[in-house]
């Protein structure tokens, strides 16, 4: 009889705990709702920040590519100018040598 009474008491305690949890759940839900909303807002803010950072990185990459292209153009222009100067100097030297040979 004592074992049955203990089992009944344990069952009653479990039922009371279940009832208390069921009563606390509706009270906890409104308290949890702001936390859930805050987490959703933080997630949205993080997503926006990530998108902004990605766009900034893409813009920086495009700027770097444009700078590299401009540097390549400058190098080509410098090489062309040097070649033209060398050709002009060679022509002047050849013409001067020919004039000196005729004289």
N, CA, C and O atoms as a GROMACS GRO file, in nm:
protein
  412
    1UNK      N    1   0.083  -0.120   0.000
    1UNK     CA    2   0.000   0.000   0.000
    1UNK      C    3   0.088   0.127   0.000
    1UNK      O    4   0.056   0.227  -0.064
    2UNK      N    5   0.201   0.120   0.075
    2UNK     CA    6   0.290   0.235   0.080
    2UNK      C    7   0.353   0.260  -0.057
    2UNK      O    8   0.367   0.375  -0.098
    3UNK      N    9   0.390   0.151  -0.127
    3UNK     CA   10   0.448   0.167  -0.261
    3UNK      C   11   0.347   0.229  -0.357
    3UNK      O   12   0.381   0.315  -0.438
    4UNK      N   13   0.223   0.184  -0.346
    4UNK     CA   14   0.119   0.239  -0.432
    4UNK      C   15   0.098   0.386  -0.401
    4UNK      O   16   0.078   0.467  -0.492
    5UNK      N   17   0.102   0.420  -0.271
    5UNK     CA   18   0.083   0.560  -0.233
    5UNK      C   19   0.199   0.645  -0.285
    5UNK      O   20   0.179   0.757  -0.332
    6UNK      N   21   0.325   0.590  -0.276
    6UNK     CA   22   0.440   0.663  -0.327
    6UNK      C   23   0.431   0.683  -0.478
    6UNK      O   24   0.461   0.790  -0.530
    7UNK      N   25   0.388   0.578  -0.548
    7UNK     CA   26   0.372   0.588  -0.694
    7UNK      C   27   0.265   0.690  -0.728
    7UNK      O   28   0.280   0.768  -0.822
    8UNK      N   29   0.156   0.688  -0.651
    8UNK     CA   30   0.049   0.785  -0.676
    8UNK      C   31   0.099   0.927  -0.648
    8UNK      O   32   0.065   1.020  -0.721
    9UNK      N   33   0.179   0.942  -0.542
    9UNK     CA   34   0.233   1.074  -0.511
    9UNK      C   35   0.328   1.121  -0.622
    9UNK      O   36   0.326   1.238  -0.660
   10UNK      N   37   0.412   1.028  -0.673
   10UNK     CA   38   0.502   1.064  -0.782
   10UNK      C   39   0.424   1.103  -0.907
   10UNK      O   40   0.459   1.199  -0.976
   11UNK      N   41   0.318   1.028  -0.936
   11UNK     CA   42   0.235   1.060  -1.052
   11UNK      C   43   0.169   1.196  -1.033
   11UNK      O   44   0.160   1.274  -1.127
   12UNK      N   45   0.122   1.222  -0.909
   12UNK     CA   46   0.060   1.352  -0.883
   12UNK      C   47   0.162   1.465  -0.898
   12UNK      O   48   0.130   1.572  -0.950
   13UNK      N   49   0.286   1.441  -0.850
   13UNK     CA   50   0.390   1.543  -0.864
   13UNK      C   51   0.422   1.568  -1.011
   13UNK      O   52   0.439   1.682  -1.053
   14UNK      N   53   0.430   1.460  -1.089
   14UNK     CA   54   0.456   1.475  -1.232
   14UNK      C   55   0.343   1.551  -1.300
   14UNK      O   56   0.366   1.636  -1.386
   15UNK      N   57   0.219   1.519  -1.260
   15UNK     CA   58   0.105   1.590  -1.318
   15UNK      C   59   0.109   1.737  -1.280
   15UNK      O   60   0.078   1.824  -1.361
   16UNK      N   61   0.146   1.765  -1.154
   16UNK     CA   62   0.154   1.905  -1.110
   16UNK      C   63   0.264   1.978  -1.186
   16UNK      O   64   0.246   2.093  -1.226
   17UNK      N   65   0.379   1.911  -1.206
   17UNK     CA   66   0.488   1.974  -1.281
   17UNK      C   67   0.446   2.001  -1.425
   17UNK      O   68   0.476   2.106  -1.481
   18UNK      N   69   0.375   1.904  -1.484
   18UNK     CA   70   0.326   1.923  -1.621
   18UNK      C   71   0.228   2.039  -1.628
   18UNK      O   72   0.233   2.121  -1.720
   19UNK      N   73   0.138   2.046  -1.529
   19UNK     CA   74   0.041   2.156  -1.527
   19UNK      C   75   0.112   2.290  -1.508
   19UNK      O   76   0.074   2.390  -1.570
   20UNK      N   77   0.214   2.292  -1.422
   20UNK     CA   78   0.288   2.417  -1.402
   20UNK      C   79   0.360   2.459  -1.530
   20UNK      O   80   0.361   2.577  -1.566
   21UNK      N   81   0.420   2.362  -1.600
   21UNK     CA   82   0.487   2.393  -1.726
   21UNK      C   83   0.388   2.444  -1.829
   21UNK      O   84   0.416   2.538  -1.903
   22UNK      N   85   0.269   2.379  -1.834
   22UNK     CA   86   0.167   2.423  -1.929
   22UNK      C   87   0.119   2.563  -1.895
   22UNK      O   88   0.089   2.642  -1.985
   23UNK      N   89   0.111   2.595  -1.765
   23UNK     CA   90   0.069   2.729  -1.726
   23UNK      C   91   0.178   2.832  -1.755
   23UNK      O   92   0.149   2.947  -1.788
   24UNK      N   93   0.305   2.790  -1.742
   24UNK     CA   94   0.414   2.884  -1.765
   24UNK      C   95   0.438   2.909  -1.913
   24UNK      O   96   0.487   3.015  -1.951
   25UNK      N   97   0.404   2.813  -1.998
   25UNK     CA   98   0.430   2.827  -2.142
   25UNK      C   99   0.361   2.949  -2.202
   25UNK      O  100   0.427   3.025  -2.273
   26UNK      N  101   0.231   2.973  -2.176
   26UNK     CA  102   0.170   3.095  -2.233
   26UNK      C  103   0.235   3.223  -2.182
   26UNK      O  104   0.244   3.322  -2.255
   27UNK      N  105   0.281   3.221  -2.056
   27UNK     CA  106   0.347   3.340  -2.003
   27UNK      C  107   0.485   3.358  -2.065
   27UNK      O  108   0.530   3.470  -2.086
   28UNK      N  109   0.553   3.247  -2.094
   28UNK     CA  110   0.687   3.255  -2.151
   28UNK      C  111   0.684   3.295  -2.298
   28UNK      O  112   0.776   3.359  -2.347
   29UNK      N  113   0.578   3.257  -2.368
   29UNK     CA  114   0.570   3.286  -2.511
   29UNK      C  115   0.574   3.437  -2.538
   29UNK      O  116   0.652   3.479  -2.625
   30UNK      N  117   0.495   3.520  -2.469
   30UNK     CA  118   0.508   3.665  -2.495
   30UNK      C  119   0.645   3.720  -2.458
   30UNK      O  120   0.695   3.812  -2.523
   31UNK      N  121   0.706   3.663  -2.355
   31UNK     CA  122   0.839   3.710  -2.317
   31UNK      C  123   0.942   3.670  -2.422
   31UNK      O  124   1.037   3.744  -2.447
   32UNK      N  125   0.923   3.554  -2.485
   32UNK     CA  126   1.018   3.507  -2.586
   32UNK      C  127   0.998   3.580  -2.719
   32UNK      O  128   1.092   3.589  -2.798
   33UNK      N  129   0.878   3.629  -2.744
   33UNK     CA  130   0.850   3.693  -2.873
   33UNK      C  131   0.943   3.812  -2.901
   33UNK      O  132   0.994   3.821  -3.012
   34UNK      N  133   0.967   3.902  -2.805
   34UNK     CA  134   1.063   4.011  -2.835
   34UNK      C  135   1.204   3.959  -2.865
   34UNK      O  136   1.274   4.013  -2.951
   35UNK      N  137   1.244   3.854  -2.793
   35UNK     CA  138   1.376   3.798  -2.820
   35UNK      C  139   1.383   3.740  -2.961
   35UNK      O  140   1.482   3.757  -3.032
   36UNK      N  141   1.275   3.672  -3.001
   36UNK     CA  142   1.271   3.617  -3.137
   36UNK      C  143   1.273   3.730  -3.240
   36UNK      O  144   1.343   3.723  -3.341
   37UNK      N  145   1.195   3.836  -3.213
   37UNK     CA  146   1.193   3.950  -3.305
   37UNK      C  147   1.329   4.017  -3.311
   37UNK      O  148   1.375   4.057  -3.419
   38UNK      N  149   1.395   4.030  -3.194
   38UNK     CA  150   1.528   4.091  -3.193
   38UNK      C  151   1.627   4.006  -3.270
   38UNK      O  152   1.712   4.059  -3.342
   39UNK      N  153   1.618   3.874  -3.254
   39UNK     CA  154   1.708   3.786  -3.329
   39UNK      C  155   1.683   3.798  -3.479
   39UNK      O  156   1.777   3.799  -3.558
   40UNK      N  157   1.555   3.807  -3.518
   40UNK     CA  158   1.523   3.823  -3.660
   40UNK      C  159   1.577   3.956  -3.712
   40UNK      O  160   1.631   3.962  -3.823
   41UNK      N  161   1.563   4.062  -3.631
   41UNK     CA  162   1.615   4.192  -3.674
   41UNK      C  163   1.767   4.190  -3.685
   41UNK      O  164   1.824   4.246  -3.778
   42UNK      N  165   1.832   4.123  -3.589
   42UNK     CA  166   1.978   4.113  -3.594
   42UNK      C  167   2.022   4.034  -3.717
   42UNK      O  168   2.122   4.068  -3.782
   43UNK      N  169   1.948   3.928  -3.748
   43UNK     CA  170   1.980   3.849  -3.867
   43UNK      C  171   1.964   3.934  -3.994
   43UNK      O  172   2.048   3.928  -4.084
   44UNK      N  173   1.856   4.011  -4.000
   44UNK     CA  174   1.835   4.098  -4.116
   44UNK      C  175   1.945   4.203  -4.127
   44UNK      O  176   1.994   4.232  -4.236
   45UNK      N  177   1.984   4.260  -4.011
   45UNK     CA  178   2.091   4.360  -4.014
   45UNK      C  179   2.223   4.298  -4.058
   45UNK      O  180   2.298   4.358  -4.135
   46UNK      N  181   2.250   4.177  -4.009
   46UNK     CA  182   2.374   4.110  -4.050
   46UNK      C  183   2.372   4.079  -4.199
   46UNK      O  184   2.474   4.092  -4.267
   47UNK      N  185   2.256   4.038  -4.249
   47UNK     CA  186   2.245   4.010  -4.393
   47UNK      C  187   2.268   4.137  -4.474
   47UNK      O  188   2.337   4.135  -4.576
   48UNK      N  189   2.208   4.248  -4.429
   48UNK     CA  190   2.228   4.375  -4.499
   48UNK      C  191   2.374   4.418  -4.495
   48UNK      O  192   2.430   4.462  -4.596
   49UNK      N  193   2.436   4.403  -4.378
   49UNK     CA  194   2.577   4.438  -4.365
   49UNK      C  195   2.663   4.353  -4.457
   49UNK      O  196   2.755   4.402  -4.522
   50UNK      N  197   2.633   4.223  -4.462
   50UNK     CA  198   2.708   4.133  -4.549
   50UNK      C  199   2.691   4.173  -4.696
   50UNK      O  200   2.788   4.175  -4.772
   51UNK      N  201   2.567   4.206  -4.734
   51UNK     CA  202   2.544   4.248  -4.873
   51UNK      C  203   2.620   4.377  -4.904
   51UNK      O  204   2.678   4.391  -5.012
   52UNK      N  205   2.619   4.470  -4.808
   52UNK     CA  206   2.692   4.596  -4.829
   52UNK      C  207   2.841   4.571  -4.842
   52UNK      O  208   2.908   4.628  -4.928
   53UNK      N  209   2.894   4.486  -4.753
   53UNK     CA  210   3.036   4.455  -4.759
   53UNK      C  211   3.073   4.385  -4.890
   53UNK      O  212   3.178   4.411  -4.948
   54UNK      N  213   2.984   4.296  -4.935
   54UNK     CA  214   3.010   4.227  -5.062
   54UNK      C  215   3.011   4.326  -5.178
   54UNK      O  216   3.098   4.320  -5.266
   55UNK      N  217   2.915   4.419  -5.177
   55UNK     CA  218   2.912   4.520  -5.283
   55UNK      C  219   3.036   4.608  -5.278
   55UNK      O  220   3.093   4.643  -5.382
   56UNK      N  221   3.079   4.645  -5.157
   56UNK     CA  222   3.199   4.727  -5.144
   56UNK      C  223   3.322   4.652  -5.193
   56UNK      O  224   3.409   4.709  -5.259
   57UNK      N  225   3.329   4.523  -5.161
   57UNK     CA  226   3.443   4.443  -5.208
   57UNK      C  227   3.442   4.432  -5.360
   57UNK      O  228   3.547   4.440  -5.424
   58UNK      N  229   3.322   4.415  -5.418
   58UNK     CA  230   3.313   4.408  -5.564
   58UNK      C  231   3.356   4.541  -5.627
   58UNK      O  232   3.426   4.543  -5.728
   59UNK      N  233   3.314   4.652  -5.566
   59UNK     CA  234   3.354   4.784  -5.618
   59UNK      C  235   3.504   4.803  -5.607
   59UNK      O  236   3.568   4.857  -5.697
   60UNK      N  237   3.561   4.758  -5.495
   60UNK     CA  238   3.706   4.771  -5.478
   60UNK      C  239   3.780   4.685  -5.581
   60UNK      O  240   3.883   4.727  -5.635
   61UNK      N  241   3.728   4.566  -5.607
   61UNK     CA  242   3.790   4.480  -5.708
   61UNK      C  243   3.782   4.544  -5.846
   61UNK      O  244   3.878   4.540  -5.923
   62UNK      N  245   3.667   4.604  -5.876
   62UNK     CA  246   3.653   4.672  -6.006
   62UNK      C  247   3.749   4.790  -6.016
   62UNK      O  248   3.809   4.813  -6.121
   63UNK      N  249   3.762   4.865  -5.906
   63UNK     CA  250   3.856   4.978  -5.907
   63UNK      C  251   4.000   4.930  -5.924
   63UNK      O  252   4.078   4.992  -5.996
   64UNK      N  253   4.033   4.820  -5.858
   64UNK     CA  254   4.168   4.765  -5.873
   64UNK      C  255   4.193   4.720  -6.016
   64UNK      O  256   4.301   4.740  -6.071
   65UNK      N  257   4.092   4.657  -6.077
   65UNK     CA  258   4.106   4.614  -6.216
   65UNK      C  259   4.123   4.735  -6.308
   65UNK      O  260   4.204   4.732  -6.401
   66UNK      N  261   4.045   4.841  -6.283
   66UNK     CA  262   4.059   4.961  -6.365
   66UNK      C  263   4.196   5.024  -6.348
   66UNK      O  264   4.257   5.071  -6.444
   67UNK      N  265   4.246   5.025  -6.224
   67UNK     CA  266   4.379   5.081  -6.200
   67UNK      C  267   4.486   4.997  -6.270
   67UNK      O  268   4.582   5.052  -6.326
   68UNK      N  269   4.470   4.865  -6.267
   68UNK     CA  270   4.566   4.778  -6.335
   68UNK      C  271   4.562   4.803  -6.486
   68UNK      O  272   4.666   4.807  -6.551
   69UNK      N  273   4.441   4.819  -6.541
   69UNK     CA  274   4.430   4.847  -6.684
   69UNK      C  275   4.494   4.981  -6.718
   69UNK      O  276   4.564   4.993  -6.819
   70UNK      N  277   4.471   5.082  -6.634
   70UNK     CA  278   4.533   5.212  -6.658
   70UNK      C  279   4.685   5.203  -6.650
   70UNK      O  280   4.756   5.265  -6.730
   71UNK      N  281   4.734   5.126  -6.554
   71UNK     CA  282   4.880   5.109  -6.543
   71UNK      C  283   4.935   5.039  -6.667
   71UNK      O  284   5.042   5.074  -6.716
   72UNK      N  285   4.861   4.940  -6.718
   72UNK     CA  286   4.906   4.871  -6.839
   72UNK      C  287   4.909   4.967  -6.957
   72UNK      O  288   5.002   4.964  -7.037
   73UNK      N  289   4.809   5.054  -6.967
   73UNK     CA  290   4.807   5.153  -7.075
   73UNK      C  291   4.926   5.247  -7.063
   73UNK      O  292   4.991   5.279  -7.162
   74UNK      N  293   4.955   5.291  -6.941
   74UNK     CA  294   5.070   5.380  -6.920
   74UNK      C  295   5.199   5.311  -6.961
   74UNK      O  296   5.284   5.372  -7.025
   75UNK      N  297   5.214   5.185  -6.924
   75UNK     CA  298   5.335   5.110  -6.961
   75UNK      C  299   5.347   5.102  -7.113
   75UNK      O  300   5.455   5.123  -7.168
   76UNK      N  301   5.236   5.071  -7.180
   76UNK     CA  302   5.240   5.061  -7.326
   76UNK      C  303   5.278   5.195  -7.388
   76UNK      O  304   5.360   5.200  -7.480
   77UNK      N  305   5.220   5.304  -7.337
   77UNK     CA  306   5.251   5.437  -7.391
   77UNK      C  307   5.398   5.469  -7.370
   77UNK      O  308   5.464   5.521  -7.460
   78UNK      N  309   5.450   5.439  -7.251
   78UNK     CA  310   5.592   5.466  -7.224
   78UNK      C  311   5.681   5.386  -7.318
   78UNK      O  312   5.778   5.439  -7.372
   79UNK      N  313   5.648   5.259  -7.339
   79UNK     CA  314   5.728   5.175  -7.428
   79UNK      C  315   5.724   5.231  -7.570
   79UNK      O  316   5.828   5.238  -7.636
   80UNK      N  317   5.607   5.272  -7.616
   80UNK     CA  318   5.595   5.327  -7.751
   80UNK      C  319   5.678   5.455  -7.763
   80UNK      O  320   5.748   5.474  -7.862
   81UNK      N  321   5.672   5.542  -7.664
   81UNK     CA  322   5.749   5.666  -7.667
   81UNK      C  323   5.898   5.636  -7.671
   81UNK      O  324   5.972   5.698  -7.747
   82UNK      N  325   5.942   5.541  -7.589
   82UNK     CA  326   6.085   5.505  -7.588
   82UNK      C  327   6.127   5.451  -7.724
   82UNK      O  328   6.233   5.487  -7.774
   83UNK      N  329   6.045   5.365  -7.783
   83UNK     CA  330   6.079   5.309  -7.914
   83UNK      C  331   6.087   5.420  -8.018
   83UNK      O  332   6.179   5.421  -8.100
   84UNK      N  333   5.992   5.513  -8.016
   84UNK     CA  334   5.993   5.623  -8.112
   84UNK      C  335   6.118   5.708  -8.093
   84UNK      O  336   6.182   5.746  -8.191
   85UNK      N  337   6.154   5.737  -7.969
   85UNK     CA  338   6.274   5.818  -7.944
   85UNK      C  339   6.398   5.745  -7.994
   85UNK      O  340   6.485   5.806  -8.056
   86UNK      N  341   6.407   5.615  -7.969
   86UNK     CA  342   6.523   5.537  -8.016
   86UNK      C  343   6.530   5.539  -8.168
   86UNK      O  344   6.638   5.556  -8.224
   87UNK      N  345   6.416   5.521  -8.234
   87UNK     CA  346   6.414   5.522  -8.381
   87UNK      C  347   6.459   5.658  -8.433
   87UNK      O  348   6.537   5.666  -8.527
   88UNK      N  349   6.409   5.766  -8.373
   88UNK     CA  350   6.448   5.900  -8.417
   88UNK      C  351   6.597   5.921  -8.397
   88UNK      O  352   6.664   5.976  -8.485
   89UNK      N  353   6.651   5.879  -8.284
   89UNK     CA  354   6.794   5.894  -8.259
   89UNK      C  355   6.875   5.815  -8.362
   89UNK      O  356   6.974   5.865  -8.414
   90UNK      N  357   6.833   5.692  -8.390
   90UNK     CA  358   6.905   5.610  -8.489
   90UNK      C  359   6.900   5.677  -8.626
   90UNK      O  360   7.002   5.682  -8.696
   91UNK      N  361   6.784   5.728  -8.665
   91UNK     CA  362   6.773   5.794  -8.796
   91UNK      C  363   6.864   5.917  -8.801
   91UNK      O  364   6.932   5.938  -8.901
   92UNK      N  365   6.865   5.997  -8.695
   92UNK     CA  366   6.951   6.116  -8.691
   92UNK      C  367   7.097   6.076  -8.702
   92UNK      O  368   7.174   6.139  -8.774
   93UNK      N  369   7.136   5.972  -8.629
   93UNK     CA  370   7.276   5.928  -8.634
   93UNK      C  371   7.312   5.878  -8.772
   93UNK      O  372   7.420   5.909  -8.823
   94UNK      N  373   7.223   5.801  -8.834
   94UNK     CA  374   7.251   5.749  -8.969
   94UNK      C  375   7.260   5.863  -9.069
   94UNK      O  376   7.351   5.864  -9.152
   95UNK      N  377   7.168   5.958  -9.061
   95UNK     CA  378   7.172   6.072  -9.154
   95UNK      C  379   7.299   6.154  -9.132
   95UNK      O  380   7.363   6.196  -9.229
   96UNK      N  381   7.337   6.176  -9.007
   96UNK     CA  382   7.459   6.252  -8.978
   96UNK      C  383   7.582   6.178  -9.029
   96UNK      O  384   7.674   6.239  -9.081
   97UNK      N  385   7.582   6.046  -9.013
   97UNK     CA  386   7.696   5.968  -9.061
   97UNK      C  387   7.704   5.973  -9.213
   97UNK      O  388   7.813   5.984  -9.269
   98UNK      N  389   7.589   5.966  -9.279
   98UNK     CA  390   7.589   5.974  -9.426
   98UNK      C  391   7.636   6.111  -9.472
   98UNK      O  392   7.712   6.122  -9.568
   99UNK      N  393   7.592   6.216  -9.404
   99UNK     CA  394   7.635   6.352  -9.441
   99UNK      C  395   7.785   6.368  -9.418
   99UNK      O  396   7.854   6.430  -9.499
  100UNK      N  397   7.834   6.312  -9.310
  100UNK     CA  398   7.978   6.322  -9.283
  100UNK      C  399   8.058   6.242  -9.385
  100UNK      O  400   8.167   6.283  -9.423
  101UNK      N  401   8.004   6.130  -9.430
  101UNK     CA  402   8.075   6.049  -9.529
  101UNK      C  403   8.079   6.122  -9.663
  101UNK      O  404   8.179   6.113  -9.734
  102UNK      N  405   7.973   6.193  -9.698
  102UNK     CA  406   7.972   6.266  -9.825
  102UNK      C  407   8.066   6.385  -9.819
  102UNK      O  408   8.127   6.423  -9.919
  103UNK      N  409   8.077   6.444  -9.702
  103UNK     CA  410   8.164   6.561  -9.688
  103UNK      C  411   8.307   6.513  -9.683
  103UNK      O  412   8.399   6.594  -9.671
   0.00000   0.00000   0.00000
